[in-house]
Amino acid sequence: MDTTLQDPLVGQVLDGRYRIEARIAIGGMATVYRAVDTRLDRVLALKVMHPTLATDDAFVERFIREAKSVARLDHPNVVGVFDQGTDGTYVYLAMEYVAGCTLRDVLRERGALQPRIALDVAEPVLAALGAAHLAGLVHRDMKPENVLIGDDGRVKVADFGLVRTVDAATNTSTGAVLGTVSYLAPEQIEHGTADTRADVYACGVVLYEMLTGAKPHTGTTPAQVLYQQLHEDVPAPSRSVPGLAPALDDLVAEATARDPEQRPAGAVELLGRLRTARSGLTDAQLDVAPPRAKAGTLGAPVPRSGSGPDDRTSVIPRAAAARASATRRQPAPSPAAGGAAAEDELNRTSVLRPRLLAERPVNDDPPPQPVRRRPGGLRMPRRPVLTAVTALLLVFGVGLGIWYINSGQFTHVPAVLSMKQAEAEKKVHDAGLDVKIKHGFSDVVEKGRVISTHPESNARIRNTGTVTLTVSRGTEMAEVPNVAGMSLRDAKKKIEGAGLSLGKVTKRFSEETPRGDVLGSEPAAGTERRPDSAVAVTVSKGAPIDLPDVVGDALDDAESELRDAGLDVRIAEPVFSDEDKDTVALQNPPEGSRVAEGDTITLTPSKGKEMIEVPHVEGNHLDDAKRKLEDAGFKVGVNRFFFGDTVFDQSVDGGDEAPKGSKITLRVR
């Protein structure tokens, strides 16, 4: 059944620009759609936060943080973010669309992967995370659902929605542990901390899962899995895959060490260790077939997962982690056969929140007043009634005075957040308070509604006090400046001065604009964009130069000719060639290429023809003689005398040297 038919956004145009065509996947925080950017006429992925969460500032902040963080990463293995914005109750990210599937789809379809394929996936994943780590970012939610594999075989890391800067990665005692249960590092569970080594741990778990087809720790509840991750090492993959190379066991063990100090410091270091390990493996070791492997290859079509629960965000009590940490001396819970429901829960991106404990009020009521009996059985107070009444009135009067001093002259600020200005003003006035209006920009609260109050909602304020309402002016916008004709340096300053950031820089030939000057920008000058949005610029490469052919020219002459044309020259290591010694054997780019002034041309000098020893073939049968000469790198010619097949002479004597590839003539009779 096509569930997208029930989705109200399918067929709509968001923000006047993005036409939504189909739903790709749905999660706990957002839904991902395939859409078309009607302005640029390109297909992209639109990640739209669920409207019910759009009023939660924390979720909105995470969305915006994802856009800004990923926009800083220009890497071929990171899913790019193009735009971020809001349309009514919808908050969205416009991202690169990758036609293909996720690594989770591949593992479901193929089971375990051969080491060669697993390493082919792991390398670009680590390259992408390495770029993030070098930029000071931690992903914090690495799992197969967030590894996309395009139909063309490209591997990309997606969903930086839980990204944090390295220096902000430590959680507070009242915060929440973010991530997916099966891939959380022990320090995330126990202390709520996540730096680059937490990503390394998750990558180690993903590598184990690719090699074996199963997760290293299993259980029917998050608490069972968390307990194992705190108290048990990840087992060696070779226990499940006989014949697996020890180097791969070591790689998984290093990445998943429970002590973060024992792991590689980041993805760059782990990538280096992976490449070192791979270089020492034989073809047989790379092609070991895991027992869980199914028929098929990575390149075969795999259906993209729809709105399955594996990639959904869920809320799991923080007490699960606390229980796992607190039971160090108790036996691990028995991982009973889980079933699909438990597996789904363990795959979800989770928020482990502190459990709120409510205490029952203690009964401090005073004991009943002692009484005495009058004659005849009647009960009467021990003190006279008048004294008691007087004391009661005195207590009441004092209490009333204390109440007025502490509370009676105060009221509470009414809750007016997100209300329209007129409604909010009326509600505050109805509470007997004065109102002062300020204005400010907001990416979340629509224009004309209240962003905040001072004092804040429900705070105590004197009955005669004033409440300041900050009313939204809508999203703050910055105008793209005109930078055409400027140098790239000056253009960058002007763009940043307008509250925007310099985006991708491309170069193009131009007959009119000098080399290094800006030709134009995208978006164009005068367009409004949100602050910090990236502005791409195109820079002139100057007039094109048709590269001359200098192969065969003397090296010095060729270098002078190219430098006179305004080109830089790099000299490579000499090689044997058919060209004369000290002439140009190769040039890169080749003749006729269009290059710009200042481009570098690589010239490879010739060492002349390579001289090799000629085999002795006189007296050999013709077929044997030809085979020996051709195997040595020579061409063979034949002159026959009479009708024999025996070589009686060769044009170059055996043992002498001749240029490789030259022709040796045989005389046969």
C-alpha positions in Angstrom: 0.0 0.0 0.0 1.3 3.4 -0.9 1.3 5.2 2.5 2.3 8.5 0.9 -1.2 8.9 -0.4 -2.3 9.6 3.2 0.5 12.2 3.8 -0.9 15.7 3.6 2.4 17.2 2.5 2.8 15.0 -0.6 1.9 17.2 -3.6 2.3 20.4 -1.7 4.9 23.2 -2.3 6.8 24.1 0.9 8.0 27.6 1.5 6.9 28.5 -2.1 9.8 26.6 -3.5 10.0 22.9 -2.7 7.5 20.6 -4.4 7.1 17.4 -2.3 6.7 14.3 -4.6 7.0 11.3 -2.3 7.8 10.2 1.2 11.1 8.3 1.6 11.2 7.5 5.3 9.6 8.6 8.6 11.2 8.8 12.0 10.4 9.9 15.5 11.5 13.5 15.0 11.1 14.1 11.3 9.9 12.7 7.9 12.1 12.7 4.8 10.6 13.4 1.4 11.8 13.4 -2.1 11.2 16.9 -3.5 12.0 19.2 -6.4 13.5 22.6 -5.9 11.4 24.5 -8.4 13.8 27.5 -8.4 16.9 25.5 -9.4 15.0 22.5 -11.0 16.8 19.8 -9.1 15.8 16.8 -7.0 16.6 16.9 -3.3 15.7 15.4 0.0 13.5 17.4 2.3 13.7 16.6 6.0 10.6 18.0 7.7 10.3 18.1 11.5 7.0 16.7 12.9 4.7 19.8 13.6 4.1 18.5 17.1 7.8 19.0 17.9 8.1 22.4 16.2 7.1 24.2 19.4 9.9 22.5 21.3 12.9 24.9 21.2 15.4 22.0 21.9 14.3 20.0 18.8 14.2 23.1 16.6 17.6 24.1 17.8 18.9 20.6 17.0 17.5 20.9 13.5 19.1 24.3 12.9 22.4 23.1 14.4 22.4 20.1 11.9 22.0 22.5 9.0 24.8 24.8 10.1 27.2 22.0 11.1 26.9 20.0 7.9 27.0 23.1 5.8 30.5 23.6 7.1 31.6 20.2 5.8 32.5 20.1 2.1 33.2 16.4 1.7 32.1 13.9 -1.0 31.1 11.3 1.6 28.8 13.7 3.6 25.2 14.3 2.6 25.2 18.0 1.9 22.7 20.5 3.3 21.5 23.2 0.9 19.0 25.2 2.9 17.0 25.4 6.2 13.8 27.2 6.9 10.2 27.2 8.2 6.8 27.4 6.6 4.1 27.9 9.1 4.3 24.9 11.6 6.8 23.1 9.3 10.6 23.3 10.0 12.7 21.7 7.3 16.2 21.0 6.0 16.8 20.8 2.2 19.5 18.2 1.6 21.3 16.3 -1.1 19.2 13.4 -2.5 21.0 10.1 -2.7 19.1 7.6 -4.8 19.9 4.1 -3.4 19.5 2.5 0.0 21.0 2.4 3.5 23.6 0.1 4.9 20.8 -1.4 7.1 18.9 -2.3 3.9 22.0 -4.0 2.6 22.5 -6.0 5.8 18.9 -7.1 5.8 19.1 -8.2 2.2 22.7 -9.6 2.2 23.3 -10.7 5.8 27.0 -10.4 6.6 29.4 -8.9 4.1 32.7 -10.2 2.8 35.7 -8.3 4.4 36.5 -6.7 1.1 33.0 -5.2 0.8 32.8 -4.3 4.5 36.1 -2.4 4.3 34.9 -0.7 1.0 32.0 0.7 3.0 34.0 1.5 6.2 36.7 3.6 4.4 34.4 6.4 3.0 32.4 6.4 6.3 35.6 7.0 8.3 36.7 9.6 5.7 33.5 11.5 6.2 33.7 11.3 10.0 37.3 12.3 9.8 36.4 15.5 8.0 33.8 16.2 10.7 36.3 15.5 13.5 38.9 17.8 12.0 36.2 20.5 11.8 35.5 20.0 15.5 32.3 18.0 15.2 31.1 14.7 16.7 28.3 12.8 14.9 27.1 10.9 18.0 24.6 8.7 16.1 26.6 6.4 13.8 24.7 3.3 12.8 23.8 1.5 9.5 20.6 3.5 9.1 22.8 6.7 8.7 25.1 5.2 6.0 23.6 5.8 2.5 24.8 3.8 -0.5 23.9 5.3 -3.8 22.9 3.4 -7.0 26.3 4.5 -8.3 28.1 2.9 -5.4 29.0 6.1 -3.6 28.9 5.9 0.2 27.7 8.9 2.2 27.1 9.6 5.9 23.8 11.2 6.8 21.8 12.6 9.7 24.0 14.9 11.7 20.9 15.8 13.8 22.6 14.9 17.0 25.9 16.6 16.1 27.8 18.5 18.8 31.0 20.4 18.8 33.9 18.6 20.5 34.2 21.1 23.3 30.4 20.9 24.0 30.2 17.1 23.9 30.0 16.5 27.7 26.5 16.2 29.0 25.4 17.8 32.3 24.0 15.8 35.2 20.5 16.8 34.4 20.8 16.3 30.7 20.0 13.4 28.4 22.1 10.8 26.7 21.5 10.9 23.0 22.1 8.1 20.6 21.1 4.6 19.5 21.3 1.9 22.2 23.3 -0.7 20.3 26.0 1.8 19.3 26.5 3.9 22.5 30.0 3.9 23.9 30.3 2.9 27.6 31.3 6.5 28.6 28.1 7.8 26.9 26.0 5.3 29.0 27.8 5.8 32.3 28.8 9.5 32.2 26.8 11.1 29.3 30.0 12.1 27.5 30.6 11.8 23.8 33.7 13.0 21.9 35.3 11.7 18.7 36.1 8.4 20.4 32.4 7.7 20.8 32.1 7.9 17.0 35.1 5.5 16.8 33.3 3.0 19.1 30.1 3.2 17.0 32.1 2.6 13.8 33.7 -0.5 15.4 30.3 -1.9 16.2 29.1 -1.2 12.6 32.2 -2.9 11.2 31.6 -5.9 13.5 28.0 -6.0 12.3 29.0 -5.9 8.6 31.6 -8.7 9.1 29.3 -11.0 11.1 25.7 -10.0 10.2 24.8 -9.5 13.9 25.2 -7.0 16.6 27.9 -7.8 19.3 25.5 -7.3 22.2 21.9 -8.5 22.2 18.9 -8.5 24.5 15.2 -8.0 24.6 15.4 -4.6 26.5 17.8 -1.6 26.3 18.9 -2.3 29.9 20.2 -5.7 28.9 22.2 -4.3 26.0 23.5 -1.4 28.0 24.7 -3.8 30.8 26.7 -5.8 28.3 28.3 -2.7 26.7 29.4 -1.6 30.1 30.7 -4.9 31.4 31.7 -7.1 28.3 34.1 -6.5 25.5 32.9 -6.8 21.9 33.7 -10.4 20.9 36.2 -11.1 18.1 34.4 -11.3 14.8 36.3 -14.5 14.0 34.3 -16.3 16.6 31.3 -16.0 14.2 33.3 -16.1 11.0 35.9 -18.9 10.8 38.9 -18.0 8.8 38.6 -14.2 9.4 41.9 -12.5 9.4 43.4 -11.7 12.9 44.1 -8.2 11.7 40.3 -7.6 11.4 39.8 -8.9 15.0 42.4 -6.5 16.2 40.8 -3.6 14.3 37.4 -4.2 15.9 39.0 -4.6 19.3 40.9 -1.3 19.1 37.8 0.6 17.9 35.5 -0.8 20.6 37.8 -0.8 23.6 35.6 0.0 26.6 38.2 2.4 27.9 38.1 5.4 25.5 41.8 6.1 26.2 42.6 2.7 24.5 40.8 3.6 21.3 42.1 5.6 18.3 41.7 9.3 19.0 39.3 9.9 16.1 38.1 8.6 12.7 41.3 9.8 10.9 43.5 7.6 13.1 41.1 4.6 12.8 41.0 5.1 9.0 44.8 4.9 8.9 44.8 1.7 11.0 42.1 0.2 8.7 44.2 0.9 5.6 47.3 -0.6 7.2 45.4 -3.7 8.2 43.9 -4.0 4.7 47.2 -3.7 3.0 48.4 -6.8 4.8 45.4 -9.0 3.8 45.6 -11.5 0.9 42.8 -11.8 -1.6 41.7 -15.0 0.1 41.4 -13.3 3.4 39.5 -10.4 1.8 37.0 -12.7 0.2 36.2 -15.0 3.2 32.4 -15.8 3.0 30.7 -15.3 6.4 28.2 -18.0 7.4 25.4 -15.4 7.6 26.1 -14.0 4.1 23.4 -14.4 1.5 23.5 -14.4 -2.2 24.1 -11.0 -3.9 26.6 -8.2 -4.0 26.8 -4.7 -2.7 26.2 -3.3 -6.1 23.0 -5.2 -6.7 19.7 -3.2 -6.3 18.4 -3.2 -2.8 15.0 -1.5 -2.0 15.2 1.7 0.1 13.6 1.2 3.5 10.4 3.1 4.0 9.1 4.2 7.3 10.4 1.3 9.3 11.0 1.7 13.0 14.8 1.1 12.9 15.6 4.7 12.2 13.0 6.3 14.4 13.7 8.5 17.4 12.3 7.3 20.7 12.4 8.1 24.4 13.9 5.5 26.7 14.1 6.1 30.5 17.6 7.1 31.7 17.1 4.6 34.5 17.9 1.9 32.0 21.5 3.2 31.9 21.6 3.8 35.6 20.5 0.2 36.3 23.1 -1.2 33.9 25.8 0.9 35.6 24.7 0.1 39.2 24.7 -3.7 38.8 28.4 -4.2 38.2 28.6 -7.2 40.6 25.4 -8.8 39.5 25.0 -11.3 36.7 24.0 -10.0 33.3 20.3 -10.2 32.4 19.5 -13.2 30.3 19.0 -12.1 26.7 15.9 -14.0 25.9 14.8 -14.4 22.3 13.9 -10.9 21.5 11.7 -10.7 18.4 11.2 -7.8 16.0 9.9 -5.4 18.6 13.0 -5.5 20.8 15.3 -5.3 17.8 13.4 -2.2 16.6 13.7 -0.5 20.0 17.5 -1.2 20.1 18.0 0.3 16.7 16.2 3.6 17.4 17.9 6.8 18.1 17.1 7.2 21.8 17.0 9.9 24.5 18.0 8.4 27.9 16.3 10.8 30.3 16.6 11.0 34.2 13.8 9.4 36.0 11.7 11.8 38.1 11.1 10.5 41.6 8.0 11.8 43.4 8.1 11.7 47.2 4.9 11.2 49.3 4.2 14.2 51.7 4.9 13.3 55.3 1.9 13.7 57.7 3.0 16.3 60.2 -0.5 17.1 61.5 -0.3 18.0 65.2 -1.9 15.6 67.8 -5.3 16.4 69.1 -5.5 18.9 72.0 -5.7 17.3 75.4 -9.1 17.5 77.2 -10.3 17.1 80.7 -13.7 16.0 81.9 -16.1 18.1 83.9 -18.4 16.6 86.6 -21.2 14.7 84.9 -19.1 13.4 82.1 -18.9 16.6 80.1 -15.6 17.4 78.3 -14.1 20.9 78.5 -10.8 22.5 77.3 -8.0 22.8 79.7 -7.7 26.6 79.0 -10.6 29.1 79.0 -12.4 29.5 75.7 -11.8 33.3 75.7 -8.0 32.8 75.9 -8.2 30.3 73.1 -10.2 32.6 70.8 -7.9 35.5 71.6 -4.8 33.5 70.7 -6.5 32.3 67.5 -7.3 35.8 66.4 -3.7 36.9 67.2 -2.3 34.1 65.1 -4.6 34.8 62.3 -3.7 38.5 62.3 0.0 37.8 62.3 -0.4 35.2 59.6 -2.4 37.6 57.4 0.4 40.2 57.8 3.1 37.8 56.9 1.0 36.5 53.9 0.6 40.1 52.6 4.3 40.9 53.0 5.4 37.6 51.3 2.6 36.9 48.8 -0.4 39.2 49.0 1.1 42.1 47.1 2.3 39.8 44.3 0.8 38.0 41.4 2.1 35.6 38.7 3.0 36.5 35.1 0.4 34.8 32.9 1.5 32.3 30.2 1.3 34.1 26.8 4.1 32.5 24.8 3.2 32.1 21.1 0.0 34.2 21.5 -0.8 37.0 19.1 0.3 40.3 20.4 -3.3 41.7 21.1 -4.4 38.5 22.9 -1.2 38.5 25.0 -1.6 42.2 26.0 -5.2 41.6 27.0 -4.3 38.6 29.2 -1.6 40.5 31.0 -3.9 43.6 31.5 -6.6 41.3 32.8 -4.1 40.1 35.4 -3.8 43.7 36.6 -0.3 44.3 35.1 1.1 46.8 32.8 2.6 45.9 29.4 5.7 47.0 27.5 6.3 45.8 24.0 9.7 44.9 22.4 10.4 43.3 19.0 12.9 40.7 17.9 13.6 38.2 15.2 12.7 34.5 15.5 13.2 31.5 13.2 10.5 29.5 15.1 7.8 31.9 16.2 5.8 33.5 13.4 5.5 37.3 13.0 3.2 39.1 15.4 3.3 36.4 18.2 5.1 36.5 21.5 8.6 35.1 21.6 9.3 35.7 25.4 8.3 37.6 28.4 10.2 39.4 31.2 9.7 38.3 33.9 9.1 34.8 32.5 5.8 33.0 32.6 4.5 32.1 36.1 7.2 34.2 37.8 6.1 36.4 40.8 5.6 40.1 40.1 4.2 42.9 42.2 0.6 43.8 41.5 1.7 47.1 40.1 4.5 45.7 38.0 5.1 45.7 34.2 5.6 42.7 31.9 7.8 43.2 28.8 6.6 41.2 25.8 9.0 40.4 23.0 7.0 40.1 19.8 8.4 38.3 16.7 9.2 40.2 13.6 9.5 36.9 11.8 12.7 35.4 10.5 15.7 37.7 10.3 16.8 38.1 6.7 20.0 39.3 5.2 20.4 40.7 1.7 23.0 39.1 -0.7 25.4 41.9 -1.6 26.7 42.6 -5.2 30.2 41.2 -5.3 30.7 41.0 -9.1 34.1 42.4 -10.2 35.6 42.1 -6.7 38.5 40.0 -5.7 37.6 36.8 -3.9 39.1 38.1 -0.7 37.0 41.4 -0.8 33.9 39.5 -1.8 34.3 37.2 1.2 34.5 40.2 3.5 31.5 41.9 2.0 29.4 38.7 2.2 30.3 38.1 5.8 29.7 41.8 6.6 26.1 41.3 5.4 25.6 38.5 7.9 26.1 35.7 5.4 28.9 33.2 4.8 31.0 32.3 1.8 29.9 29.0 0.3 31.3 27.0 -2.6 33.7 28.7 -4.9 33.8 27.6 -8.6 35.9 28.8 -11.4 35.1 29.6 -15.0 36.9 31.0 -18.1 36.0 34.6 -19.0 37.3 36.7 -21.8 36.1 39.9 -20.2 36.7 39.5 -16.4 40.3 39.4 -15.1 41.6 36.3 -13.5 40.7 36.1 -9.8 37.7 38.5 -9.9 34.2 37.4 -9.1 31.8 36.8 -12.0 28.6 36.5 -9.9 26.9 34.8 -6.9 24.2 32.2 -6.2 21.8 33.4 -4.9 22.0 36.6 -7.0 22.7 40.0 -5.5 19.6 41.5 -3.8 18.1 38.1 -2.8 17.2 37.8 0.9 18.5 34.8 2.9 18.6 33.9 6.5 21.7 35.0 8.4 24.7 32.7 8.1 23.3 31.2 4.9 26.0 30.2 2.4 26.5 32.3 -0.8 28.3 30.5 -3.6 30.4 32.6 -5.9 31.9 32.0 -9.4 35.5 33.4 -10.0 37.0 34.1 -13.3 39.9 32.0 -14.5 40.7 34.6 -17.1 40.9 34.0 -20.9 41.5 30.4 -21.8 44.9 29.3 -23.2 45.1 26.5 -25.8 47.8 24.2 -24.6 50.5 23.6 -27.3 52.0 20.2 -28.0 55.5 20.0 -26.6 56.0 16.2 -26.6 59.3 15.5 -28.4 60.7 19.0 -27.8 63.8 19.6 -25.8 62.9 19.8 -22.1 64.4 23.3 -21.7 62.7 24.7 -24.8 59.3 23.2 -23.8 59.5 24.7 -20.2 60.4 28.2 -21.6 57.5 28.1 -24.1 55.0 27.2 -21.4 56.3 29.8 -18.9 56.2 32.5 -21.6 52.5 31.7 -22.0 51.8 32.4 -18.3 51.8 28.8 -17.1 53.6 27.2 -14.3 55.7 24.1 -15.0 56.3 21.0 -12.9 59.0 18.5 -13.9 58.2 14.8 -13.1 60.6 11.9 -12.8 62.1 10.8 -16.2 60.8 7.6 -17.9 61.9 5.4 -20.7 60.1 6.3 -24.0 60.4 6.3 -27.7 61.4 10.0 -27.5 65.0 11.0 -27.5 66.8 11.4 -24.2 66.2 14.8 -22.5 63.2 15.6 -24.6 59.6 15.7 -23.3 58.0 12.2 -23.2 54.6 13.2 -21.7 52.7 16.3 -20.9 49.7 16.7 -18.6 47.2 18.1 -19.5 47.6 17.0 -23.1 47.8 19.1 -26.2 44.7 21.1 -27.0 43.5 21.3 -23.4 42.0 24.7 -22.4 44.0 26.0 -19.4 44.1 29.3 -17.6 47.0 31.6 -16.8 48.8 30.3 -13.7 47.7 26.7 -14.2 50.4 24.0 -13.6 51.5 21.8 -16.5 53.5 18.6 -15.7 56.3 17.6 -18.1 57.8 14.2 -17.9 61.4 14.0 -19.4 62.5 11.0 -21.5 65.4 8.7 -20.6 65.4 7.5 -24.1 64.6 4.0 -25.2 65.1 1.2 -22.7 67.9 -1.1 -23.7 67.5 -4.8 -22.9 69.4 -8.0 -23.6 68.5 -10.0 -26.7 67.9 -13.7 -26.1 70.1 -16.2 -28.1 67.7 -18.1 -30.5 70.0 -19.4 -33.3 69.3 -23.2 -33.7 65.8 -22.9 -32.1 62.6 -23.9 -33.9 61.0 -20.7 -35.3 58.0 -20.9 -33.0 60.2 -21.2 -29.9 62.5 -18.4 -31.1 59.5 -16.0 -31.7 58.1 -16.7 -28.3 61.4 -16.0 -26.5 61.9 -12.7 -28.3 58.3 -11.5 -27.8 58.4 -12.5 -24.1 61.5 -10.4 -23.8 59.7 -7.4 -25.3 60.8 -7.4 -28.9 59.0 -7.5 -32.2 59.9 -10.3 -34.6 60.4 -10.4 -38.4 61.2 -13.5 -40.5 63.2 -14.1 -43.7 62.8 -17.7 -45.0 65.4 -19.5 -47.1 64.0 -22.7 -48.7 61.3 -24.3 -46.6 62.8 -25.0 -43.2 61.7 -23.9 -39.6 65.1 -23.6 -37.9 66.7 -20.2 -37.1 70.2 -20.0 -38.4 70.8 -16.3 -37.9 69.3 -13.3 -36.0 69.8 -9.6 -36.9 71.0 -8.7 -33.4 73.2 -11.4 -31.8 72.1 -13.0 -28.6 73.6 -11.3 -25.5 73.8 -7.9 -27.2 71.4 -5.1 -26.1 68.7 -3.5 -28.3 65.9 -1.0 -27.6 62.8 -2.5 -25.9 60.1 -2.9 -28.5 62.5 -2.8 -31.5 62.3 -5.4 -34.3 64.6 -8.5 -34.4 64.8 -10.2 -37.8 65.2 -14.0 -37.9 66.6 -16.0 -40.9 65.1 -19.5 -41.2 65.9 -22.5 -43.3 
